Amino acid sequence: MSSLQKQQGCHTDDDCAICYQSLEFEEEEDDSTVKLQCAHVFHQRCISQWFKLHLSCPLSRSLCLPPS
Protein backbone atom coordinates (compact mmCIF):
# COMPACT_ATOMS: atom_id res chain seq x y z
CA MET A 1 0.00 0.00 0.00
CA SER A 2 1.39 3.37 -0.91
CA SER A 3 1.90 6.18 1.58
CA LEU A 4 -0.66 8.21 -0.39
CA GLN A 5 -3.31 5.56 0.26
CA LYS A 6 -2.44 5.60 3.98
CA GLN A 7 -2.78 9.39 4.07
CA GLN A 8 -6.17 9.22 2.36
CA GLY A 9 -7.50 6.89 5.04
CA CYS A 10 -7.39 3.58 3.18
CA HIS A 11 -6.63 0.47 5.17
CA THR A 12 -6.21 -3.23 4.60
CA ASP A 13 -7.52 -6.15 6.64
CA ASP A 14 -4.10 -6.25 8.30
CA ASP A 15 -4.46 -2.68 9.59
CA CYS A 16 -6.46 -1.20 12.43
CA ALA A 17 -9.30 0.78 10.82
CA ILE A 18 -9.02 3.44 13.53
CA CYS A 19 -5.29 4.28 13.51
CA TYR A 20 -4.34 2.61 10.17
CA GLN A 21 -1.34 0.92 11.80
CA SER A 22 -0.53 -2.76 11.35
CA LEU A 23 -2.38 -5.26 13.53
CA GLU A 24 0.69 -7.48 13.67
CA PHE A 25 1.55 -8.42 17.23
CA GLU A 26 4.06 -6.11 18.82
CA GLU A 27 5.87 -6.89 22.04
CA GLU A 28 4.56 -3.70 23.59
CA GLU A 29 1.57 -4.35 25.84
CA ASP A 30 -0.19 -1.31 24.39
CA ASP A 31 -0.42 -3.00 20.96
CA SER A 32 -2.71 -5.88 21.93
CA THR A 33 -5.69 -6.51 19.68
CA VAL A 34 -9.40 -7.06 20.32
CA LYS A 35 -11.88 -8.95 18.16
CA LEU A 36 -15.44 -7.63 18.42
CA GLN A 37 -18.63 -9.73 18.17
CA CYS A 38 -18.88 -8.71 14.50
CA ALA A 39 -15.41 -10.26 13.94
CA HIS A 40 -13.61 -6.97 13.21
CA VAL A 41 -10.23 -6.57 14.90
CA PHE A 42 -8.72 -3.38 16.34
CA HIS A 43 -5.92 -2.35 18.67
CA GLN A 44 -7.11 -2.41 22.27
CA ARG A 45 -6.06 1.22 22.82
CA CYS A 46 -7.90 2.38 19.67
CA ILE A 47 -11.21 0.61 20.25
CA SER A 48 -11.23 1.63 23.92
CA GLN A 49 -11.07 5.27 22.88
CA TRP A 50 -13.73 4.67 20.20
CA PHE A 51 -16.14 3.16 22.73
CA LYS A 52 -15.92 6.28 24.90
CA LEU A 53 -17.94 8.02 22.17
CA HIS A 54 -19.72 5.24 20.26
CA LEU A 55 -21.54 1.96 20.92
CA SER A 56 -21.00 0.49 17.46
CA CYS A 57 -18.20 -1.07 15.43
CA PRO A 58 -16.32 1.55 13.39
CA LEU A 59 -16.55 -0.65 10.28
CA SER A 60 -19.90 -2.44 10.34
CA ARG A 61 -21.73 0.00 12.64
CA SER A 62 -23.27 -3.00 14.40
CA LEU A 63 -23.97 -2.50 18.10
CA CYS A 64 -21.21 -3.94 20.25
CA LEU A 65 -20.40 -4.28 23.88
CA PRO A 66 -17.07 -2.65 24.75
CA PRO A 67 -14.32 -5.21 25.36
CA SER A 68 -13.64 -5.91 29.02
DSSP file (Angstrom, degrees, kcal/mol; ACC not computed):
  #  RESIDUE AA STRUCTURE BP1 BP2  ACC     N-H-->O    O-->H-N    N-H-->O    O-->H-N    TCO  KAPPA ALPHA  PHI   PSI    X-CA   Y-CA   Z-CA
    1    1 A M              0   0    0      0, 0.0     2,-0.1     0, 0.0    11,-0.0   0.000 360.0 360.0 360.0 135.6    0.0    0.0    0.0
    2    2 A S     >  -     0   0    0      1,-0.1     4,-1.7     4,-0.0     5,-0.1  -0.340 360.0-116.8 -78.1 161.1    1.4    3.4   -0.9
    3    3 A S  H  > S+     0   0    0      1,-0.2     4,-2.3     2,-0.2     5,-0.2   0.817 116.0  60.3 -66.3 -29.0    1.9    6.2    1.6
    4    4 A L  H  > S+     0   0    0      2,-0.2     4,-1.7     1,-0.2    -1,-0.2   0.913 103.7  49.4 -63.9 -42.5   -0.7    8.2   -0.4
    5    5 A Q  H  4>S+     0   0    0      1,-0.2     5,-2.4     2,-0.2     4,-0.3   0.908 110.3  51.1 -62.7 -41.3   -3.3    5.6    0.3
    6    6 A K  H ><5S+     0   0    0     -4,-1.7     3,-1.4     1,-0.2    -2,-0.2   0.915 109.6  50.1 -60.9 -43.4   -2.4    5.6    4.0
    7    7 A Q  H 3<5S+     0   0    0     -4,-2.3    -1,-0.2     1,-0.3    -2,-0.2   0.819 106.5  55.7 -66.4 -30.7   -2.8    9.4    4.1
    8    8 A Q  T 3<5S-     0   0    0     -4,-1.7    -1,-0.3    -5,-0.2    -2,-0.2   0.433 122.8-103.5 -84.1   1.7   -6.2    9.2    2.4
    9    9 A G  T < 5 +     0   0    0     -3,-1.4     2,-0.2     1,-0.3    -3,-0.2   0.651  69.9 146.5  90.3  15.5   -7.5    6.9    5.0
   10   10 A C      < -     0   0    0     -5,-2.4     2,-0.3    -6,-0.2    -1,-0.3  -0.578  22.1-179.1 -81.1 147.9   -7.4    3.6    3.2
   11   11 A H        -     0   0    0     -2,-0.2     2,-0.2     4,-0.1     6,-0.1  -0.958  18.9-136.9-142.1 163.2   -6.6    0.5    5.2
   12   12 A T    >   -     0   0    0     -2,-0.3     3,-1.8     8,-0.1     8,-0.1  -0.604  39.8 -97.2-109.0 175.3   -6.2   -3.2    4.6
   13   13 A D  T 3  S+     0   0    0      1,-0.3    28,-0.1    -2,-0.2     4,-0.1   0.677 124.7  59.7 -65.9 -15.9   -7.5   -6.2    6.6
   14   14 A D  T 3  S+     0   0    0      2,-0.1     9,-3.1     8,-0.0    10,-0.4   0.368  97.8  75.5 -92.3   4.2   -4.1   -6.2    8.3
   15   15 A D  B <  S-A   22   0A   0     -3,-1.8     2,-0.4     7,-0.3     7,-0.2  -0.848  88.6-108.4-116.2 151.5   -4.5   -2.7    9.6
   16   16 A C     >  -     0   0    0      5,-3.0     4,-2.4    -2,-0.3     5,-0.2  -0.663  25.2-142.9 -72.5 127.0   -6.5   -1.2   12.4
   17   17 A A  T  4 S+     0   0    0     24,-0.5    -1,-0.1    -2,-0.4    25,-0.1   0.580  96.4  51.3 -71.9  -9.0   -9.3    0.8   10.8
   18   18 A I  T  4 S+     0   0    0      3,-0.1    -1,-0.2    25,-0.0    24,-0.0   0.892 128.2  14.1 -92.2 -50.3   -9.0    3.4   13.5
   19   19 A C  T  4 S-     0   0    0      2,-0.2    -2,-0.2     3,-0.0     3,-0.1   0.546  90.9-132.2-104.4  -9.2   -5.3    4.3   13.5
   20   20 A Y     <  +     0   0    0     -4,-2.4     2,-0.2     1,-0.2    -3,-0.1   0.633  61.9 132.8  65.7  16.6   -4.3    2.6   10.2
   21   21 A Q        -     0   0    0     -5,-0.2    -5,-3.0     1,-0.1    -1,-0.2  -0.622  67.2 -82.4 -93.9 158.6   -1.3    0.9   11.8
   22   22 A S  B     -A   15   0A   0     -7,-0.2    -7,-0.3    -2,-0.2    -1,-0.1  -0.230  25.0-145.5 -59.2 143.1   -0.5   -2.8   11.3
   23   23 A L        +     0   0    0     -9,-3.1    -1,-0.1    -3,-0.1    -8,-0.1   0.373  57.5 129.3 -88.9   2.9   -2.4   -5.3   13.5
   24   24 A E  S    S-     0   0    0    -10,-0.4     2,-0.1     1,-0.1   -10,-0.0  -0.302  73.5 -93.6 -58.2 142.4    0.7   -7.5   13.7
   25   25 A F        -     0   0    0      2,-0.1     2,-0.3     1,-0.0    -1,-0.1  -0.367  43.9-166.8 -63.1 129.7    1.5   -8.4   17.2
   26   26 A E        -     0   0    0      5,-0.3     5,-0.1     2,-0.3    -1,-0.0  -0.820  29.3-122.9-111.2 156.3    4.1   -6.1   18.8
   27   27 A E  S    S+     0   0    0     -2,-0.3     2,-0.2     3,-0.1    -1,-0.1   0.696  85.0 100.2 -73.8 -16.7    5.9   -6.9   22.0
   28   28 A E  S >  S-     0   0    0      1,-0.1     3,-1.7     3,-0.1    -2,-0.3  -0.515  75.5-136.9 -71.2 135.2    4.6   -3.7   23.6
   29   29 A E  G >  S+     0   0    0      1,-0.3     3,-1.3    -2,-0.2    -1,-0.1   0.815 101.0  65.9 -60.4 -31.4    1.6   -4.4   25.8
   30   30 A D  G 3  S+     0   0    0      1,-0.3    15,-0.6    14,-0.1    -1,-0.3   0.612  91.7  64.5 -68.6 -12.5   -0.2   -1.3   24.4
   31   31 A D  G <   +     0   0    0     -3,-1.7    -5,-0.3    -5,-0.1    -1,-0.3   0.127  69.9 131.8-101.3  20.7   -0.4   -3.0   21.0
   32   32 A S    <   -     0   0    0     -3,-1.3    12,-3.2    -7,-0.1    13,-0.4  -0.327  49.4-131.6 -68.5 158.0   -2.7   -5.9   21.9
   33   33 A T  E     -B   43   0B   0     10,-0.3     2,-0.4    11,-0.1    10,-0.2  -0.766  12.0-153.7-114.3 158.3   -5.7   -6.5   19.7
   34   34 A V  E     -B   42   0B   0      8,-2.9     8,-2.2    -2,-0.3     2,-0.6  -0.995   6.0-150.1-131.8 134.4   -9.4   -7.1   20.3
   35   35 A K  E     -B   41   0B   0     -2,-0.4     6,-0.2     6,-0.2     2,-0.0  -0.931  19.6-146.9-105.3 121.9  -11.9   -9.0   18.2
   36   36 A L    >   -     0   0    0      4,-2.7     3,-2.2    -2,-0.6    28,-0.0  -0.273  31.6 -97.5 -80.5 170.5  -15.4   -7.6   18.4
   37   37 A Q  T 3  S+     0   0    0      1,-0.3    -1,-0.1    28,-0.2    27,-0.1   0.788 126.1  58.5 -58.8 -28.6  -18.6   -9.7   18.2
   38   38 A C  T 3  S-     0   0    0      2,-0.1    -1,-0.3    24,-0.1     3,-0.1   0.439 119.5-113.0 -82.0   0.7  -18.9   -8.7   14.5
   39   39 A A  S <  S+     0   0    0     -3,-2.2     2,-0.3     1,-0.3    -2,-0.1   0.447  71.9 136.4  82.1   4.8  -15.4  -10.3   13.9
   40   40 A H        -     0   0    0     -5,-0.0    -4,-2.7     1,-0.0     2,-0.4  -0.620  44.0-143.5 -81.3 145.6  -13.6   -7.0   13.2
   41   41 A V  E     +B   35   0B   0     -2,-0.3   -24,-0.5    -6,-0.2     2,-0.3  -0.899  24.8 164.3-116.9 138.0  -10.2   -6.6   14.9
   42   42 A F  E     -B   34   0B   0     -8,-2.2    -8,-2.9    -2,-0.4     2,-0.2  -0.926  45.2 -86.1-141.1 162.9   -8.7   -3.4   16.3
   43   43 A H  E  >  -B   33   0B   0     -2,-0.3     4,-2.5   -10,-0.2     5,-0.3  -0.512  39.5-125.1 -66.1 143.0   -5.9   -2.3   18.7
   44   44 A Q  H  > S+     0   0    0    -12,-3.2     4,-2.0     1,-0.2     5,-0.2   0.920 110.6  50.5 -56.1 -46.7   -7.1   -2.4   22.3
   45   45 A R  H  > S+     0   0    0    -15,-0.6     4,-1.3   -13,-0.4    -1,-0.2   0.857 112.4  47.5 -64.2 -34.7   -6.1    1.2   22.8
   46   46 A C  H  > S+     0   0    0      2,-0.2     4,-2.2     1,-0.2    -2,-0.2   0.943 113.5  43.8 -72.2 -49.2   -7.9    2.4   19.7
   47   47 A I  H  X S+     0   0    0     -4,-2.5     4,-2.5     1,-0.2    -2,-0.2   0.817 109.4  58.4 -70.6 -28.9  -11.2    0.6   20.3
   48   48 A S  H  < S+     0   0    0     -4,-2.0     4,-0.5    -5,-0.3    -1,-0.2   0.920 109.3  44.3 -63.4 -43.3  -11.2    1.6   23.9
   49   49 A Q  H >< S+     0   0    0     -4,-1.3     3,-1.0    -5,-0.2     4,-0.4   0.906 111.9  53.8 -65.6 -41.6  -11.1    5.3   22.9
   50   50 A W  H >X S+     0   0    0     -4,-2.2     4,-1.9     1,-0.3     3,-1.8   0.916 104.0  55.2 -58.4 -45.5  -13.7    4.7   20.2
   51   51 A F  T 3< S+     0   0    0     -4,-2.5    -1,-0.3     1,-0.3    -2,-0.2   0.593  92.2  71.2 -70.7  -9.5  -16.1    3.2   22.7
   52   52 A K  T <4 S+     0   0    0     -3,-1.0    -1,-0.3    -4,-0.5    -2,-0.2   0.740 117.3  21.7 -71.3 -22.1  -15.9    6.3   24.9
   53   53 A L  T <4 S+     0   0    0     -3,-1.8     2,-0.3    -4,-0.4    -2,-0.2   0.616 126.7  40.2-116.8 -21.2  -17.9    8.0   22.2
   54   54 A H     <  -     0   0    0     -4,-1.9    -1,-0.2     2,-0.1     3,-0.0  -0.900  48.6-156.8-134.2 156.7  -19.7    5.2   20.3
   55   55 A L  S    S+     0   0    0     -2,-0.3     9,-2.5     2,-0.1     2,-0.3   0.137  74.9  75.1-114.6  16.7  -21.5    2.0   20.9
   56   56 A S  B    S-C   63   0C   0      7,-0.3     7,-0.2    -6,-0.1     6,-0.1  -0.856  89.4 -91.7-128.8 161.9  -21.0    0.5   17.5
   57   57 A C     >  -     0   0    0      5,-2.3     4,-1.5    -2,-0.3    -2,-0.1  -0.496  32.5-132.4 -67.2 136.8  -18.2   -1.1   15.4
   58   58 A P  T  4 S+     0   0    0      0, 0.0    -1,-0.1     0, 0.0    -2,-0.0   0.740 102.7  35.9 -64.4 -21.8  -16.3    1.6   13.4
   59   59 A L  T  4 S+     0   0    0      3,-0.1    -2,-0.0     1,-0.0    -3,-0.0   0.897 131.2  22.3 -96.8 -53.2  -16.5   -0.6   10.3
   60   60 A S  T  4 S-     0   0    0      2,-0.1     3,-0.1     1,-0.0    -1,-0.0   0.640  86.8-138.3 -92.7 -14.9  -19.9   -2.4   10.3
   61   61 A R     <  +     0   0    0     -4,-1.5     2,-0.2     1,-0.2    -6,-0.1   0.620  51.4 148.6  64.1  13.4  -21.7    0.0   12.6
   62   62 A S        -     0   0    0      1,-0.1    -5,-2.3    -6,-0.1    -1,-0.2  -0.529  58.6 -97.4 -75.4 146.5  -23.3   -3.0   14.4
   63   63 A L  B     -C   56   0C   0     -7,-0.2     2,-0.3    -2,-0.2    -7,-0.3  -0.409  51.6-179.7 -64.7 136.8  -24.0   -2.5   18.1
   64   64 A C        -     0   0    0     -9,-2.5   -28,-0.0    -2,-0.1    -1,-0.0  -0.976  30.8-122.2-138.7 149.5  -21.2   -3.9   20.2
   65   65 A L        -     0   0    0     -2,-0.3   -28,-0.2     1,-0.1     3,-0.1  -0.775  44.1-105.6 -84.6 136.7  -20.4   -4.3   23.9
   66   66 A P        -     0   0    0      0, 0.0   -18,-0.1     0, 0.0    -1,-0.1  -0.323  42.9 -99.7 -59.2 144.6  -17.1   -2.6   24.8
   67   67 A P              0   0    0      0, 0.0   -31,-0.0     0, 0.0   -16,-0.0  -0.372 360.0 360.0 -65.5 145.5  -14.3   -5.2   25.4
   68   68 A S              0   0    0     -3,-0.1     0, 0.0    -2,-0.0     0, 0.0   0.460 360.0 360.0 -87.1 360.0  -13.6   -5.9   29.0
